[in-house]
Amino acid sequence: MTKLILSVLGHDRPGIIAAVTGILFEAGGNIEAVSQTILQTQFSGTFIVSIPESMTVGDLREKLEAGLRLLGLDVLLRRVEGK
């Protein structure tokens, strides 16, 4: 499994966590840790996720961006170094 840091930012609204977890589930990924904060009206979520070796970071980024665009969310993915 490849381990990544996933950050999701945008206006807070219902369904953000459900959307993120649904995309990860469909991709065969797993959430290992999560921290979320609401700052005034803004949502900030940081996840440590693992994805199958067969999936690239770019593949997951495309899936997340496509799925979260409708919610107006920005996505940042970075590989965890030194795992």
KAGI-V873225 format. One record per backbone hydrogen bond with DSSP energy under -0.5 kcal/mol. CO is the residue of the C=O (numbers start at 1). NH is the residue of the N-H. Records with the same first field share a line. If there is no record, write none. Layout:
CO=NH ; NH
This chain:
2=51
3=80
4=6 ; 49
5=78
6=47
7=76
8=45
9=74
10=43
13=16
15=19
16=20
17=21
18=22
19=23
20=24
21=25
22=26
23=27
24=29
25=28
30=32 ; 50
33=48
35=46
37=39 ; 44
38=40
39=41 ; 42
41=12
42=39
43=10
44=37
45=8
46=35
47=6 ; 49
48=32 ; 33
49=4
50=30
51=2
52=55
56=60
57=61
58=62
59=63
60=64
61=65
62=66
63=67
64=68
65=69
66=70
68=71 ; 73
69=72
74=9
76=7
78=5
79=81
80=83
